[in-house]
């Protein structure tokens, strides 16, 4: 096909309807946006695929070991030692939860006399 076939219409103005106003560009683009026929289906699949951990019940020996570590920590708390604590956070949506680990300086702010919490 040669380019001369459209020479007669290529420079003509775009036809407009006197009855129907021109559609805004954003609305025209929305016509071609993807359509989700099953609203929420992707979220449900993601939630089902999300894994949770089971809470571990510690043995009596482990409980005693943790009690000894906690007693030792209470003795040196004024030195504000750096500690790492792992704890379990239950999941609000399904069985199980997640173990989180935090590292920081151990303090007991409510026991220090300079902290006055009665003004809160």
KAJO-V904517 format. One record per helix or strand of 2 or more residues. SS is the DSSP state (H for helix, E for strand). FROM is the first residue (numbers start at 0). LEN is the number of residues. If there is no record, write none. Layout:
BEGIN
SS_FROM_LEN + SS_FROM_LEN
END
This chain:
BEGIN
H_2_4 + H_24_6 + H_40_9 + H_59_16 + H_76_3 + E_81_9 + E_96_9 + H_108_3 + H_116_3
END
